[in-house]
Amino acid sequence: MSDPGPIEGATADLAAWLAGAAGAAVPVGPPGPDTDPGGLTLWPLELRPVRQTRGSGAAEPYRFTVRYLLAVGGPDALAALDRVLVAATTTGTHTLTLETGDPALWTAFGTPPRPALLIDVPVQITPARQPAAPVLHPLRLRQLDMLTFDGRVVGPAEQPLAAMRVEVVGQAYATRTDPAGRFRIVGVPHDPEQPGPVRLRLTGRGQVLTAEVDPTEPDIVIVCAPPTR
């Protein structure tokens, strides 16, 4: 048997609480001409929105309120309604709303207006958490090498380009070229088991360029073509 949904579960919990407060079982159903005159009826009347919250971690639950109509079947049920009203206001377990009965509502139910309470129950839907992937291999810690490499940024005819910003893409390593167009990048992590090029981003002279370089080269030269107009 599957677990009840959020509205079904909230309704069952509220009906159980009402049975204890009223002293008798409270059926779930719309009030109508055939309702037991000595009992109460409970019916989920509407779903009301609630301001949502947003966190930086896991997905926040989706929150809303179910508004229930608790109505008497007849004069003999007024004592039970009194007991529910006293229990709710004394314990503060449920939020009651007292409003003037809407004639159109009772017309829709096909019954004359009768004393009733509106009960607001907060409900939330919590997103399912994805299970973490199983660990298939023992944890292995390795210390990565930290590279320092030098290079030059030049334009046409080997003209040095000074004051160019040179940064490692995706990392917080950046510097600028000197008057001779030279730069030095210090402290770039390097995994010898997964060697590969380092992507650099060059910014200056109205251009933003990227280049893949081999950090093991003794003298890296990056040639920047003049901007096209």
C-alpha positions in Angstrom: 0.0 0.0 0.0 1.5 3.3 -1.1 1.9 6.2 1.3 -0.8 8.9 1.2 -0.3 12.1 -0.7 0.1 15.4 1.0 -3.5 16.4 0.8 -4.8 13.0 1.6 -2.4 12.7 4.6 -3.3 16.2 5.9 -7.0 15.3 5.7 -6.6 12.0 7.5 -4.6 13.7 10.3 -7.1 16.5 10.7 -10.0 14.1 10.8 -8.3 12.1 13.5 -7.7 15.2 15.6 -11.3 16.3 15.1 -12.6 13.0 16.2 -10.8 13.4 19.5 -11.8 17.0 20.0 -15.5 16.5 19.0 -15.8 13.1 20.7 -17.1 11.3 17.6 -15.8 10.4 14.2 -16.0 13.2 11.6 -16.6 11.9 8.1 -14.9 13.5 5.1 -17.4 14.7 2.5 -19.3 17.8 1.4 -22.2 19.0 3.5 -25.5 18.3 2.0 -29.2 17.7 2.7 -28.5 14.1 3.7 -25.8 15.0 6.3 -26.3 13.5 9.8 -28.0 16.3 11.7 -26.2 15.3 14.9 -22.7 15.2 13.4 -20.0 17.2 11.7 -18.7 17.0 8.2 -15.2 17.9 6.9 -14.4 18.9 3.4 -11.2 20.3 1.7 -12.6 23.5 0.2 -9.6 25.0 -1.5 -5.8 25.1 -1.8 -4.2 28.5 -0.9 -0.7 29.6 -1.9 2.1 30.3 0.6 5.2 32.4 0.0 8.0 30.0 -1.0 11.5 30.1 0.4 14.7 29.6 -1.5 17.9 28.3 0.0 21.4 27.7 -1.4 21.5 24.0 -0.5 19.1 21.2 -1.3 15.8 22.0 -3.0 13.3 23.6 -0.6 9.9 22.0 0.0 6.9 23.3 -1.9 4.5 24.8 0.6 0.8 25.6 0.4 -2.3 25.6 2.7 -5.4 23.4 2.5 -8.5 25.2 3.7 -11.1 22.9 5.2 -14.8 23.5 5.8 -16.1 22.0 9.0 -19.9 22.2 9.1 -22.6 21.0 11.4 -25.3 18.7 10.1 -28.0 20.2 12.2 -28.7 21.8 15.6 -27.8 18.7 17.5 -24.1 19.0 16.3 -23.6 22.5 17.8 -22.2 21.0 21.0 -19.6 19.1 19.0 -18.7 22.2 17.0 -18.2 24.0 20.4 -15.8 21.3 21.6 -13.7 21.7 18.4 -13.7 25.4 18.7 -12.6 25.3 22.4 -9.9 22.6 21.7 -8.4 24.5 18.7 -8.3 27.9 20.5 -6.9 26.4 23.7 -4.2 24.2 22.3 -3.4 26.4 19.3 -2.8 23.3 17.2 -4.9 24.5 14.2 -5.7 27.9 12.6 -9.4 28.7 12.6 -11.0 31.3 10.4 -14.4 32.7 11.2 -16.1 34.2 8.2 -19.6 35.1 7.1 -21.1 32.2 5.2 -21.2 32.7 1.5 -24.7 32.0 0.2 -23.3 30.8 -3.1 -21.2 28.2 -1.4 -24.3 26.7 0.3 -26.2 26.9 -2.9 -23.5 24.9 -4.6 -23.8 22.2 -1.9 -27.6 22.2 -2.3 -28.2 22.9 1.4 -29.3 25.8 3.6 -26.6 27.8 5.3 -25.4 26.4 8.6 -22.7 27.2 11.2 -19.3 26.2 10.1 -15.6 26.7 10.7 -12.8 27.2 8.2 -9.6 25.4 9.2 -6.3 26.1 7.5 -3.7 23.3 7.5 -0.2 24.0 6.2 1.1 21.3 3.8 4.4 20.8 2.1 5.8 18.6 -0.6 9.5 17.7 0.0 11.5 16.8 -3.1 12.9 13.3 -3.1 16.6 13.4 -2.4 18.8 11.6 -4.9 20.9 8.9 -3.2 24.6 9.5 -3.3 26.6 7.4 -5.8 28.2 4.4 -4.2 31.9 4.5 -3.5 33.4 1.8 -5.6 37.1 2.3 -4.9 39.1 3.2 -1.8 39.8 6.9 -1.3 43.2 7.9 -2.6 44.8 11.2 -1.8 47.5 12.7 -4.0 49.4 15.8 -3.9 49.4 17.7 -7.2 52.4 19.5 -8.5 52.3 23.3 -8.7 53.6 24.6 -12.0 55.2 27.9 -12.8 55.6 28.8 -16.4 56.7 31.8 -18.5 55.6 33.1 -21.8 55.3 36.0 -24.1 52.4 37.8 -25.8 53.3 39.3 -29.2 51.5 40.9 -32.1 52.4 40.9 -35.8 56.1 41.0 -36.5 56.9 39.8 -33.0 55.9 43.1 -31.5 55.6 42.7 -27.7 52.2 43.5 -26.3 52.4 45.1 -22.9 49.8 45.4 -20.2 47.8 42.4 -21.5 45.9 40.6 -18.7 46.7 36.9 -18.7 44.6 34.5 -16.6 44.0 30.8 -16.2 40.5 30.0 -17.3 38.4 28.6 -14.4 41.0 29.5 -11.8 42.0 32.5 -9.8 45.5 32.9 -11.4 46.1 36.1 -13.3 48.9 38.5 -14.2 49.8 41.2 -16.8 52.5 41.3 -19.4 55.5 43.6 -18.8 56.8 46.1 -21.4 58.6 43.2 -23.2 55.3 41.3 -23.4 56.5 38.7 -20.9 54.3 37.1 -18.2 54.8 34.5 -15.5 52.0 32.3 -14.1 52.8 30.9 -10.6 51.1 28.0 -8.7 48.9 26.3 -11.3 47.9 22.8 -10.2 49.2 20.0 -12.5 48.1 16.4 -12.4 50.9 14.2 -13.9 48.4 11.4 -14.3 46.1 13.5 -16.4 48.3 15.9 -18.3 46.8 18.3 -20.7 47.0 21.9 -22.0 46.2 24.9 -19.8 43.7 27.4 -21.2 44.6 31.0 -20.9 42.4 34.0 -21.4 44.1 37.2 -22.7 42.3 40.6 -22.3 43.5 43.9 -23.6 43.7 46.2 -26.6 40.0 45.7 -27.2 40.3 42.0 -27.5 39.4 38.9 -25.5 41.3 35.8 -26.7 41.8 32.3 -25.4 44.7 30.0 -26.0 45.7 26.5 -25.0 49.3 26.2 -24.0 51.6 23.4 -22.9 52.8 24.4 -19.5 56.0 22.3 -19.9 57.2 24.4 -22.8 60.2 26.5 -21.6 59.1 29.6 -23.4 55.5 30.0 -24.5 54.8 32.5 -27.2 51.2 33.6 -27.9 50.6 35.5 -31.1 47.6 37.9 -31.1 46.4 38.9 -34.5 45.2 42.6 -34.8 41.5 43.1 -34.3 39.4 43.0 -37.5 37.1 46.0 -38.2 
